[in-house]
Amino acid sequence: TINPEGQKAATEVNGDGIALTVADLVYLIRVIVGDALPIPKERPNITVNAIANGQEVILDNEVGAARFVFEGNVAVTLGEGASGMELKTGTVNGTTVALVYSFAEGMTAWGSVLNTDGNLISVEATDYSGNLYTTVILPATFGLANYPNPFNPSTTLQMSLPIASDWTIDVYNVLGQKVADYSGYSEAGIVKVEFDGSRHGSGVYFYRAQAGSFSATEKMVMLK
């Protein structure tokens, strides 16, 4: 079926909002001969959250294609949310890359798209038309860690928040004296704060985090 209005709209190639003009023709010729680049598509104002819980990767929005990168060499299979899609995997620089896509008309994926116990590092996703989404990797559970450990003289304290929370992180020396404290409110994701131990001596320190009903205490060592 020929769509005259759609054909007319497709002639608007120079981004000025006016279709079927000489300016569009000139710009199209410049693109064809390599003298100019096509006007990039606007990124849709949509965020796709990816949750990796050690068994599967879940996307909370519909995608036309997605590229996942996992730490190390891991096994990846399609989940029920990507039924009928294609999956290509490979290893690149110590990571496993998985591409979920389809050439079939109208095929999209959402929900449980991959089965894997791999540690998800990054995600890129597009809608059905190829427009790139903003993607965020959300932790499946609360968590607390620091790196490097041991450290000298500073280290990053990192807390995983699966839900939005008020939070606190307190640092204590072996005598139980508080030497640093941090607090705030964050949406679901990763919270990072920097502990600077330059004014404190070498030794063992403890840091305690609390966010909602979650609390945990971990140990770290400063070596000067």
Secondary structure, 3 states (H helix, E strand, C coil): CCCHHHHHHHCCCCCCCCCCCHHHHHHHHHHHHCCCCCCCCCCCCCEEEEEECCCEEEEEEEECEEEEEEECCCCCEECHHHCCCEEEEEEECCEEEEEEECCCCCCCEEEEEEECCCCEEEEEEECCCCCECEEEEEECCCEEEEECCCECCEEEEEEEECCCEEEEEEEEECCCCEEEEEEEEECCEEEEEEEECCCCCCEEEEEEEEECCEEEEEEEEECC
